[in-house]
Amino acid sequence: MSEKRVYTFGNGVAEGKADMRNLLGGKGANLAEMNLIGVPVPPGFTITTDVCNEYFEKGKEKVVSLLKGEVEKAVNHIEDLMNCKFGDVKNPLLVSVRSGARASMPGMMDTILNLGLNDEVAKGLAEKSGNERFAYDSYRRFVQMYGDVVLGMKPTNKEDIDPFEEIIQQVKAERGIKLDNEMTVDELKKLVVLFKQAIKKQTGKDFPTDPMEQLWGAICAVFDSWMNERAILYRKMEGIPAEWGTAVNVQAMVFGNMGENSGTGVCFSRSPSTGENKFFGEYLMNAQGEDVVAGIRTPQEISQLKKDNPKVYDELIKIRNNLEKHYHDMQDMEFTVQQGKLYMLQCRNGKRTGPAAVKMAVDMVGEKLITKEEAILRVDADQIDQLLHPMIDKDAAKRAGVIASGLNASPGAACGQIVYTADEADSWVQKGHKVILVRKDTSPEDITGMVVSEGI
């Protein structure tokens, strides 16, 4: 393997580029590429996929010692570009940590945001920003995410109660409030204390306060997640070799939870379900990370952003157009707005349904984005299979009574017994039954049930 294990990016300069996805993973390669084409991206660094293989061959301690110098240098690189210091009380740098394999792999490690916070740094962040609520909202989110992902507090299945969510519900119930953003600063501070107590009780260890210790914990958790049960099952289904490994992406934090002129969102340059050339997505103001998909608050359609913040919306449209032209494909993007300034956190070729794949391929030939030969290669066998799925007869559909509706992820009709958990689906199918899995929403933990069900 190459001796270089860490690649930096930021301020329009990057050591990697798009065609290095085997080494940097899809996310790391695209973060580097977006930098090179002038898209606003928070600075950061990527630890290569090769290191993931080293991690399992040589062990955690050896790999941390091999990486130490390069990672510390890369953290200094972010500090210089952001003009703040990791672990500093008065002018703190916070970072996010994300996984990123060369193939898209839902079910890999969750994101950790706001890493670098402790009691003193949170106090300093409140003073620096002049926004105590933002500082302690960020702190309680960090302790929860780190506890979930790194310290093993995440429930193993959907039926188990999330210890952190249980604490949040208890604190909100004391005042009879419903939304997280209705909590006071004192309630957010109380959450941090209660979260840490829960971690100590369940793990027997204190929550780490040293920012570098926090960072190494998160980096190692990304590598460990490559061999978790969900990831192994997903690789087996998709034919992804274990030796591909995952990269680790560390980036300077930008904050969507600094007030009503900040926010976060996910969007697609075209509709992933129909293929229509229409900007598609959702966002939330005064929110962070997973809020958009967590279902706690109802996100706004991306078209509403034109009214909420026309300047940011116009900039987003410009970036959408540039990325499509650059990659010659539909893009799935994540963004954050911090006090009116737009940052792109990710872009990748978006997943799409069979009908959408056909429509996009034909449209993009017409738009001279791709050739006819490329268009044919864009639609794979599974997507053609979707076009051949059984459908409910239109006349019968008019006569039928609707008893429930949900989000349509792919076309087709299915018939089976209703089950409510992935384990139940697996169990009934083994007994020879056909099942339809019914969930409020699906997550990587449901993957075994999703595979065996007729429909979801």
VMD Tcl script that draws the C-alpha trace (Angstrom):
set ca {
  {0.00 0.00 0.00}
  {1.07 3.63 -0.45}
  {2.79 5.20 2.56}
  {0.50 8.25 2.47}
  {-2.51 7.48 4.65}
  {-4.19 10.89 5.03}
  {-5.33 13.28 2.25}
  {-6.38 16.88 3.05}
  {-8.83 19.21 1.29}
  {-10.07 22.78 1.79}
  {-10.15 26.32 0.44}
  {-10.24 25.22 -3.21}
  {-7.24 22.89 -2.86}
  {-7.26 19.09 -2.43}
  {-4.70 16.27 -2.39}
  {-7.29 13.87 -3.82}
  {-9.75 13.95 -6.74}
  {-12.86 12.15 -8.10}
  {-11.04 9.24 -9.75}
  {-9.42 8.23 -6.41}
  {-12.63 6.74 -4.95}
  {-11.00 3.29 -4.48}
  {-8.49 4.88 -2.11}
  {-10.54 7.75 -0.62}
  {-14.02 6.20 -0.76}
  {-16.89 7.82 -2.65}
  {-17.45 10.58 -0.08}
  {-13.77 11.51 0.31}
  {-13.14 11.56 -3.46}
  {-16.18 13.79 -4.07}
  {-15.31 16.18 -1.22}
  {-11.88 16.61 -2.82}
  {-13.39 17.06 -6.29}
  {-15.97 19.63 -5.10}
  {-13.09 21.66 -3.64}
  {-11.24 21.57 -6.95}
  {-14.26 22.85 -8.94}
  {-14.99 25.73 -6.53}
  {-17.95 24.36 -4.54}
  {-17.98 25.66 -0.91}
  {-16.99 22.68 1.29}
  {-15.83 22.80 4.95}
  {-12.11 21.84 5.06}
  {-11.05 18.43 6.32}
  {-9.14 15.23 5.61}
  {-9.73 11.64 4.55}
  {-8.03 8.55 6.00}
  {-7.73 5.99 3.18}
  {-9.52 2.68 2.69}
  {-6.12 0.92 2.79}
  {-5.83 1.90 6.46}
  {-9.09 0.04 7.16}
  {-7.43 -3.19 5.96}
  {-4.32 -2.40 8.04}
  {-6.58 -1.87 11.06}
  {-7.88 -5.44 10.88}
  {-4.46 -6.92 9.96}
  {-2.22 -5.08 12.45}
  {-4.67 -4.07 15.19}
  {-5.94 -0.79 16.63}
  {-2.86 0.31 18.63}
  {-0.42 -0.22 15.74}
  {-2.62 1.67 13.26}
  {-3.20 4.60 15.66}
  {0.60 4.91 16.10}
  {1.10 4.77 12.29}
  {-1.56 7.45 11.74}
  {-0.78 9.75 14.68}
  {1.63 12.16 12.96}
  {-0.41 12.50 9.75}
  {-3.72 12.99 11.59}
  {-2.27 15.66 13.92}
  {-0.81 17.48 10.89}
  {-4.18 17.26 9.09}
  {-5.98 18.66 12.17}
  {-3.50 21.59 12.10}
  {-4.41 22.07 8.40}
  {-8.11 22.49 9.35}
  {-7.18 24.81 12.26}
  {-5.22 27.09 9.90}
  {-8.05 27.32 7.36}
  {-10.79 27.82 9.99}
  {-8.68 30.15 12.16}
  {-9.53 28.27 15.36}
  {-7.97 25.52 17.49}
  {-9.07 21.97 18.30}
  {-9.68 21.73 22.06}
  {-9.16 25.49 22.64}
  {-11.55 26.96 25.22}
  {-11.83 30.47 23.77}
  {-11.73 29.77 20.03}
  {-12.65 26.09 19.56}
  {-12.61 24.03 16.35}
  {-15.23 21.26 16.26}
  {-15.27 18.47 13.66}
  {-17.59 15.85 12.19}
  {-16.56 12.23 11.56}
  {-18.18 10.13 8.80}
  {-17.50 6.82 7.11}
  {-17.25 6.52 3.32}
  {-16.67 3.31 1.37}
  {-16.07 3.29 -2.40}
  {-19.58 1.81 -2.90}
  {-22.59 3.46 -1.23}
  {-23.35 1.39 1.89}
  {-26.37 2.39 3.98}
  {-26.05 0.78 7.38}
  {-22.46 1.77 7.92}
  {-21.54 3.93 10.90}
  {-23.72 6.92 11.73}
  {-22.27 10.42 11.59}
  {-20.78 12.08 14.67}
  {-21.17 15.86 14.80}
  {-19.70 18.54 17.11}
  {-16.72 16.41 18.16}
  {-14.26 18.31 20.38}
  {-16.75 19.54 22.98}
  {-16.39 19.17 26.74}
  {-17.71 21.29 29.65}
  {-15.05 24.01 29.26}
  {-15.17 24.13 25.44}
  {-19.01 24.29 25.48}
  {-18.80 27.29 27.79}
  {-16.21 28.90 25.49}
  {-18.37 28.21 22.40}
  {-21.33 29.89 24.11}
  {-19.22 32.98 24.83}
  {-17.64 33.07 21.36}
  {-20.96 32.69 19.50}
  {-22.98 34.78 21.96}
  {-25.56 32.00 21.67}
  {-25.70 29.78 24.76}
  {-28.62 27.77 23.42}
  {-26.72 26.82 20.26}
  {-23.64 25.77 22.28}
  {-25.52 23.44 24.63}
  {-27.79 22.10 21.89}
  {-24.59 21.13 20.03}
  {-23.10 19.62 23.20}
  {-26.09 17.40 24.04}
  {-26.24 16.21 20.40}
  {-22.53 15.32 20.51}
  {-22.76 13.34 23.75}
  {-25.78 11.45 22.38}
  {-24.17 10.64 19.00}
  {-20.83 9.66 20.53}
  {-22.58 7.54 23.16}
  {-24.61 5.80 20.43}
  {-21.91 5.19 17.88}
  {-18.60 4.95 19.74}
  {-19.58 3.81 23.24}
  {-22.15 1.22 22.13}
  {-25.29 2.76 23.64}
  {-27.30 2.43 20.40}
  {-30.19 -0.07 20.72}
  {-29.54 -3.30 18.80}
  {-33.09 -3.40 17.41}
  {-36.03 -1.04 16.94}
  {-38.02 -2.57 19.81}
  {-35.41 -1.59 22.43}
  {-35.80 1.87 23.96}
  {-33.03 4.32 23.07}
  {-31.68 5.41 26.49}
  {-30.98 8.95 25.26}
  {-34.38 9.40 23.62}
  {-36.00 8.15 26.83}
  {-34.15 10.86 28.82}
  {-35.15 13.55 26.27}
  {-38.82 12.51 26.53}
  {-38.67 12.61 30.34}
  {-37.17 16.13 30.36}
  {-39.76 17.39 27.84}
  {-42.60 15.75 29.79}
  {-41.67 17.73 32.93}
  {-42.86 20.92 31.18}
  {-45.31 19.27 28.79}
  {-43.40 20.34 25.63}
  {-43.24 18.30 22.41}
  {-40.36 19.55 20.25}
  {-36.62 19.43 20.97}
  {-36.23 23.06 19.91}
  {-38.67 24.13 22.65}
  {-36.20 23.11 25.39}
  {-34.54 25.87 27.43}
  {-30.76 26.26 27.87}
  {-31.04 24.84 31.40}
  {-32.90 21.80 30.07}
  {-30.21 21.25 27.43}
  {-27.52 21.47 30.14}
  {-29.53 18.98 32.22}
  {-29.60 16.57 29.23}
  {-25.78 16.63 29.01}
  {-25.49 15.68 32.71}
  {-28.16 12.95 32.46}
  {-26.64 11.55 29.23}
  {-23.21 11.27 30.84}
  {-24.72 9.57 33.91}
  {-26.48 7.05 31.62}
  {-23.19 6.35 29.80}
  {-21.33 5.79 33.09}
  {-24.10 3.50 34.35}
  {-24.23 1.35 31.18}
  {-20.53 1.26 30.19}
  {-18.82 1.77 33.56}
  {-16.66 4.48 31.94}
  {-16.69 8.28 32.10}
  {-17.44 10.20 28.90}
  {-14.05 11.21 27.34}
  {-13.26 14.90 27.77}
  {-9.98 15.13 25.81}
  {-10.78 16.13 22.18}
  {-7.95 14.02 20.66}
  {-9.13 10.97 22.64}
  {-12.66 11.64 21.31}
  {-11.31 11.85 17.73}
  {-9.38 8.57 17.94}
  {-12.44 6.88 19.43}
  {-14.55 8.04 16.45}
  {-11.94 7.09 13.82}
  {-11.61 3.57 15.24}
  {-15.42 3.25 15.47}
  {-15.66 3.89 11.69}
  {-13.20 1.09 10.99}
  {-14.94 -1.24 13.48}
  {-18.27 -0.56 11.75}
  {-16.92 -2.10 8.51}
  {-17.25 -5.48 10.20}
  {-20.60 -4.95 11.95}
  {-23.39 -7.42 11.23}
  {-25.40 -4.99 9.06}
  {-22.41 -4.04 6.93}
  {-21.38 -7.69 6.40}
  {-24.94 -8.63 5.36}
  {-25.21 -5.65 2.99}
  {-21.86 -6.48 1.36}
  {-22.95 -10.08 0.89}
  {-26.21 -8.96 -0.81}
  {-24.49 -6.43 -3.07}
  {-21.36 -8.48 -3.85}
  {-19.01 -5.93 -2.24}
  {-15.63 -7.46 -1.22}
  {-14.57 -7.03 2.44}
  {-11.07 -5.97 1.34}
  {-12.43 -2.77 -0.21}
  {-12.57 -1.25 3.28}
  {-14.01 2.11 4.31}
  {-12.37 5.52 4.46}
  {-12.84 7.99 7.35}
  {-13.76 11.62 6.63}
  {-13.07 14.31 9.24}
  {-14.37 17.81 8.48}
  {-14.63 21.17 10.22}
  {-18.13 21.63 11.62}
  {-20.53 24.12 10.12}
  {-23.68 24.67 12.12}
  {-27.29 24.56 10.94}
  {-28.57 25.06 14.50}
  {-27.38 28.65 15.07}
  {-30.84 30.20 14.64}
  {-33.48 30.82 11.99}
  {-30.89 31.96 9.39}
  {-29.21 28.55 9.62}
  {-30.41 25.12 8.56}
  {-29.67 21.77 6.95}
  {-31.09 19.76 4.06}
  {-30.84 16.88 1.59}
  {-31.65 17.27 -2.10}
  {-31.51 15.62 -5.52}
  {-30.79 17.40 -8.78}
  {-33.75 15.45 -10.30}
  {-36.61 13.42 -8.85}
  {-35.23 9.99 -7.82}
  {-38.68 8.38 -8.06}
  {-39.93 9.77 -11.41}
  {-36.75 11.05 -13.09}
  {-38.38 14.44 -13.76}
  {-35.85 17.25 -14.25}
  {-37.07 19.07 -11.17}
  {-35.07 20.05 -8.07}
  {-36.22 17.75 -5.29}
  {-35.47 17.67 -1.55}
  {-36.21 18.77 2.00}
  {-34.68 21.07 4.60}
  {-35.19 22.38 8.13}
  {-34.14 25.76 9.50}
  {-32.36 25.86 12.88}
  {-31.55 22.15 12.67}
  {-28.58 19.84 12.40}
  {-27.57 16.59 10.74}
  {-30.13 13.85 11.11}
  {-33.02 16.19 12.05}
  {-34.28 16.22 8.44}
  {-34.73 12.44 8.30}
  {-35.39 11.76 12.01}
  {-39.12 12.55 11.75}
  {-39.18 14.69 14.93}
  {-40.00 17.88 13.00}
  {-41.67 18.03 9.58}
  {-39.16 19.22 6.95}
  {-40.03 21.84 4.33}
  {-39.98 21.08 0.61}
  {-36.88 22.54 -1.04}
  {-39.04 24.89 -3.17}
  {-40.03 26.70 0.07}
  {-36.37 27.73 0.55}
  {-36.85 30.14 -2.36}
  {-39.21 32.12 -0.09}
  {-37.28 31.56 3.17}
  {-33.86 32.50 1.76}
  {-33.77 33.36 -1.98}
  {-29.98 34.05 -1.95}
  {-29.13 30.58 -0.59}
  {-31.71 28.94 -2.88}
  {-30.22 30.58 -5.99}
  {-26.72 29.52 -4.93}
  {-27.94 25.95 -4.36}
  {-29.53 25.86 -7.85}
  {-26.24 27.06 -9.36}
  {-24.30 24.32 -7.52}
  {-26.90 21.71 -8.54}
  {-26.46 22.66 -12.21}
  {-22.64 22.74 -11.97}
  {-22.45 19.33 -10.26}
  {-24.77 17.69 -12.82}
  {-22.71 19.11 -15.69}
  {-19.47 18.04 -14.01}
  {-20.51 14.47 -13.12}
  {-22.95 13.96 -16.07}
  {-25.43 12.30 -13.70}
  {-28.18 13.02 -11.17}
  {-26.66 14.14 -7.86}
  {-27.74 13.36 -4.29}
  {-26.50 16.24 -2.10}
  {-26.37 17.28 1.55}
  {-25.98 20.91 2.61}
  {-25.82 23.13 5.67}
  {-26.52 26.85 5.91}
  {-24.65 28.62 8.73}
  {-25.91 32.15 9.38}
  {-26.82 32.63 5.72}
  {-23.67 31.00 4.23}
  {-24.12 27.78 2.21}
  {-21.79 24.77 2.54}
  {-22.00 21.46 0.66}
  {-21.27 18.41 2.82}
  {-21.64 15.65 0.24}
  {-22.51 14.83 -3.35}
  {-22.79 11.45 -5.05}
  {-24.56 9.89 -8.02}
  {-28.09 9.44 -6.66}
  {-29.96 6.15 -6.39}
  {-33.16 6.02 -8.48}
  {-36.11 3.80 -9.37}
  {-36.28 1.88 -12.66}
  {-38.70 4.30 -14.38}
  {-36.62 7.26 -13.16}
  {-33.41 5.67 -14.51}
  {-34.99 5.27 -17.97}
  {-36.41 8.81 -18.03}
  {-33.14 10.40 -16.83}
  {-31.05 8.44 -19.34}
  {-33.31 9.49 -22.26}
  {-33.53 13.13 -21.07}
  {-29.78 13.43 -20.56}
  {-29.14 12.24 -24.13}
  {-31.53 14.97 -25.32}
  {-29.68 17.51 -23.13}
  {-26.34 16.30 -24.63}
  {-25.07 15.42 -21.13}
  {-24.41 11.79 -22.12}
  {-24.26 9.70 -25.31}
  {-26.81 7.05 -26.34}
  {-24.24 4.35 -25.49}
  {-23.81 5.79 -21.99}
  {-27.58 5.99 -21.59}
  {-27.96 2.26 -22.28}
  {-25.29 1.47 -19.67}
  {-27.00 3.74 -17.10}
  {-30.02 1.43 -16.72}
  {-29.03 -1.81 -15.02}
  {-30.81 -5.17 -15.03}
  {-32.43 -4.63 -11.60}
  {-33.96 -1.35 -12.79}
  {-35.36 -3.00 -15.92}
  {-36.80 -5.66 -13.60}
  {-38.62 -2.89 -11.70}
  {-40.38 -1.89 -14.92}
  {-41.70 -5.45 -15.17}
  {-43.06 -5.57 -11.61}
  {-46.70 -6.59 -11.18}
  {-49.04 -3.58 -10.99}
  {-52.52 -3.18 -9.55}
  {-55.05 -3.08 -12.40}
  {-56.13 0.55 -12.87}
  {-59.86 -0.28 -12.88}
  {-59.47 -2.50 -9.79}
  {-57.52 0.26 -8.05}
  {-60.46 2.66 -8.55}
  {-62.84 0.19 -6.90}
  {-60.50 -0.74 -4.03}
  {-60.70 0.91 -0.63}
  {-57.42 2.40 0.65}
  {-56.73 1.38 4.26}
  {-53.28 2.98 4.61}
  {-50.66 4.80 2.56}
  {-46.91 5.33 2.82}
  {-43.88 6.65 0.98}
  {-43.36 4.94 -2.38}
  {-39.74 3.87 -2.83}
  {-40.17 1.78 -5.99}
  {-43.02 0.84 -8.33}
  {-45.00 -2.41 -8.25}
  {-47.73 -4.21 -6.32}
  {-47.29 -6.83 -3.61}
  {-49.58 -9.19 -1.73}
  {-48.89 -10.77 1.66}
  {-49.54 -10.97 5.37}
  {-48.74 -7.77 7.29}
  {-45.87 -7.97 9.79}
  {-44.43 -5.16 11.91}
  {-40.80 -6.15 12.57}
  {-37.89 -7.43 10.49}
  {-37.52 -10.50 12.75}
  {-41.23 -11.30 12.37}
  {-40.90 -11.04 8.56}
  {-37.93 -13.42 8.56}
  {-39.70 -15.89 10.84}
  {-42.98 -15.99 8.81}
  {-41.14 -16.34 5.48}
  {-39.21 -19.32 6.85}
  {-42.60 -20.90 7.60}
  {-43.60 -20.48 3.94}
  {-45.71 -17.30 4.20}
  {-45.48 -14.22 1.97}
  {-45.25 -10.99 3.99}
  {-45.50 -7.22 3.66}
  {-43.30 -5.38 6.17}
  {-45.04 -2.35 7.70}
  {-42.84 0.21 9.54}
  {-43.13 3.87 10.49}
  {-39.83 4.18 8.66}
  {-37.08 1.77 7.67}
  {-33.50 1.84 8.90}
  {-30.42 -0.35 8.34}
  {-31.50 -2.61 11.25}
  {-34.51 -3.74 9.13}
  {-32.38 -5.04 6.26}
  {-33.01 -8.78 6.93}
  {-36.80 -8.25 6.89}
  {-36.64 -5.98 3.85}
  {-34.82 -8.63 1.82}
  {-37.40 -11.38 2.43}
  {-40.60 -9.26 2.19}
  {-42.80 -9.04 -0.90}
  {-43.23 -5.35 -0.27}
  {-42.48 -2.66 2.34}
}
mol new
graphics top color blue
foreach p $ca { graphics top sphere $p radius 0.5 }
foreach p [lrange $ca 0 end-1] q [lrange $ca 1 end] { graphics top cylinder $p $q radius 0.2 }
display resetview
